[in-house]
């Protein structure tokens, strides 16, 4: 009986010893670990806005390079977005985790930046507005009765599913087209994004216009206001284009020169737009309707940020940047008698 008791006691001692050794080893492993001081590090609690943006606000140049606007302009832009709308976007983001489509789901391009900013920075032109634009073109670029410079550019997009050749262009890419009418100060006055074949908006812009005599050419009678464009556009009573480059008289060469000076405004405006918002320089992977919203918002922000004092700086930035692809031929080469008469009046004017 005694040997059996001794064996049991020895076995119990071994088990206790092994248990103590295991416990000691576990304690040593735990003591070697770095103690966690924070569930979330303070640096990660505030993230980009509280750190980076706060620092950028201390340096106006860096703030402008990062956001394409200064702190005062950013505060003004923020005032257009209602607090309840910001809360709705935040809650939706927490619920879905989808950040890409939030701006479009909540129509931030049209409602937040939209109605109020449209009325202020891209309003529907009135007859008085057109007269101011024409007067500014005459004073700055020596072209009379000019309502603006017209041109179009391609915004490259990802090929939409089941779209066939609808958005396929001559550059062998898929794109949405931005047509824009620009005033003498590089600001957009009328824009259309999407279906470039629908030119009704140009006619609507001209419906309420009256005729007037050209400066220094009253003997020619009343001449309508008109837009200026390059050779890709058709000659219309409301749209002037340059003469073909052969057999030009002196007056026609002068007309082409003045029209070219006035038309370069729209090229510069597109250069500024693409330089400021570089998403327009690459392929946009969004639905075409969302691309239209994005481009519309970029044009409104262009007008919002374009102060006269900043024109030289913005032009310098735009000169070396990538340009958007131009549109191809926008119409036929046959012009009406009325359109030819209007072009002749502009050409013969002694201004």
HELIX and SHEET records of a PDB file:
HELIX    1   1 UNK A    2  UNK A   32  1                                  31    
HELIX    2   2 UNK A   42  UNK A   48  1                                   7    
HELIX    3   3 UNK A   49  UNK A   53  3                                   5    
HELIX    4   4 UNK A   54  UNK A   56  1                                   3    
HELIX    5   5 UNK A   60  UNK A   67  1                                   8    
HELIX    6   6 UNK A   71  UNK A   78  1                                   8    
HELIX    7   7 UNK A   83  UNK A   96  1                                  14    
HELIX    8   8 UNK A  102  UNK A  105  1                                   4    
HELIX    9   9 UNK A  108  UNK A  112  3                                   5    
HELIX   10  10 UNK A  115  UNK A  121  1                                   7    
HELIX   11  11 UNK A  127  UNK A  141  1                                  15    
HELIX   12  12 UNK A  200  UNK A  206  1                                   7    
HELIX   13  13 UNK A  250  UNK A  276  1                                  27    
HELIX   14  14 UNK A  278  UNK A  281  5                                   4    
HELIX   15  15 UNK A  288  UNK A  305  1                                  18    
HELIX   16  16 UNK A  308  UNK A  310  5                                   3    
HELIX   17  17 UNK A  311  UNK A  319  1                                   9    
HELIX   18  18 UNK A  337  UNK A  348  1                                  12    
SHEET    1   A 5 UNK A 188  UNK A 194  0                                        
SHEET    2   A 5 UNK A 175  UNK A 182 -1                                        
SHEET    3   A 5 UNK A 146  UNK A 156 -1                                        
SHEET    4   A 5 UNK A 226  UNK A 228  1                                        
SHEET    5   A 5 UNK A 239  UNK A 240  1                                        
SHEET    1   B 4 UNK A 188  UNK A 194  0                                        
SHEET    2   B 4 UNK A 175  UNK A 182 -1                                        
SHEET    3   B 4 UNK A 146  UNK A 156 -1                                        
SHEET    4   B 4 UNK A 325  UNK A 326 -1                                        
SHEET    1   C 2 UNK A 211  UNK A 214  0                                        
SHEET    2   C 2 UNK A 217  UNK A 224 -1                                        
END                                                                             
